[in-house]
Every structure is written in structure tokens, then in C-alpha cells.
Amino acid sequence: MRIAASSYSNTAPLIWSFLYGENHGRAEVILDNAPARSAELLGQGRVDVALVPVIAYQMLDEIRLIPDVCVGAKRQVRSVCLVTRGEELGDVKSVALDVSSKTSITLTKIIFREFLGTEPEWRDAEPNIHAMLDECDAALLIGDPALTLPRTSFEVFDLAEVWNRYTGLGFIFAMWMTRAERVDLDFAAARDEGLANLTEISANYARAMGLTSRELTGYLTENISYSADESMMEGMKLFFDLAAKHELIPETKPLVFA
């Protein structure tokens, strides 16, 4: 079986078992910096299961969700942010979009259209904060570049926190997806094994990111939720409904699980 996921630190607890643990050798793991790439591989039939930005569920045909396991946040995520050099979001006229995740781009557009009632100019960009803010009033950053951003130098708006402020709900950024009706891998057990090895995971990632192991462990345990609770599932449904309302997806498909 072939599975795909991004190589961001927040996916590490979900794939650790397949690389080093009980599931080692049971699946070929393909990693890429961009979560959107995993969606492409699943859509092209090049992998059997992929950890995919959730908006792709509404864009790909005959896709099923693997239940419960996710990358989400109950309130604050820290690694999906809109960044300015001091402007409030209501004053933003242009936004540079990190194209690595379509879910985060869709959430950004919903925040401006639904919650702020504005429509900035959108520009695709590589995730370089200085270049992005040289061209636009705000920049969308996701993943490790957002997590390691020096907060004291910028005004940073956490998108999960903004979402929660307006909706009272949690948010799911990515889930495992497949075209199969049944998958003979236990992704929940793999998650639990990864979470049991957070000390090793944090030590592996932290130094390269310029963080301490304690800081990274705090992020993975306090900000990221790897199980989808009721608030997060309701948040995902509302997210899909608002995406359809603002014509960011053609329509809303019902949730179907493997």
C-alpha cells in the first residue's frame, strides 16, 4: 500500500508508526513539503491513502474519509496564520497566499468574505514572508514556516483562533482519505503510537526548525488535535457549507467514511 503525507512537523505523529514503529514495512510512505501535493497524488491514483487538506474532499471524486484521525485544532493552531506588518485584517487590501494548502486558502477567503465583509486582491506566492509582505498587505503562511515565524516582528492572526472567535467551533485542516471502501491499516492505532513517541519526534524535528524539543512538544500536544471531536466535525461541515456559499467549491458533498 502507498500512502502520502506532508513532511511538516505536525504530521509526524501520524506517520511515525509507518516509518519507525509497528507499521514499518506495511506501507510505502511518500512525503512532500506541500499538503496539496498529497491531494494531487490521491486524485491521480498514484497512492492508496493520503493525508489531505480537507477541502479536497469536496473536489475529488469518489473519495472517502478515514474516521477520527485528523490534523486539527480546537481553538489555536499556531501554524496557519495571516501575517501583516501591523495592519488589522479589516484594513488589508491584498493577500499573498502560500499555495501549499487549498484548505488554508479557502479558510482565508471565507474569513474575509463571510466574517469581515471584504474582498482583498489575492496573489499566489512562495512562502517567503519578507517577499510576500513586500508585495501585499498580508501573507498566508502554513506549516513549519508559520510556526517558526518571529512573532515580535509581525502582527500574526491565528486562523483557527479567528474561526473559533466567529463560530465557536474547532477546525480540521487535514484528514486521511482514500478511494477504497475498506483500508487494512489502523490509522488510529498508528496515531496513538506516534503520540506515545513525541519525545523522539520532537528531538528529530526541533533542531532543524530552530525550536527546543519542549517548544515543539508543546505545539504538538497543546495546539494540534489528532482526534476529531464533535466541535471539530461541526466546524468542518460549516466550513464546507460556507465554501459552497462563497462559490469556492461547486457544491457540498455528504461525508462518506471508509
Protein Blocks (a to p, Z undefined) as FASTA:
>chain_A
ZZdddfbfklmmmmmmmmmmmmgojaccdddfblklmmmmmmnopafbdcddfklmmmpg
hiacdehiacddfkbnolaccddehiafklpcbdcddfkbmklmmmmmmmmmmmnopacd
dddddddfklmmmmmmbdcdehjllmmpcfklpccddfklmmmmmnopacdfbdcddfbf
bdcbdfklmmmmmmmmmmmmmmmmmmmnopafklmmmmmmmmpccbdcfklmmmmmmmmm
mmmmnopafbdcddddZZ
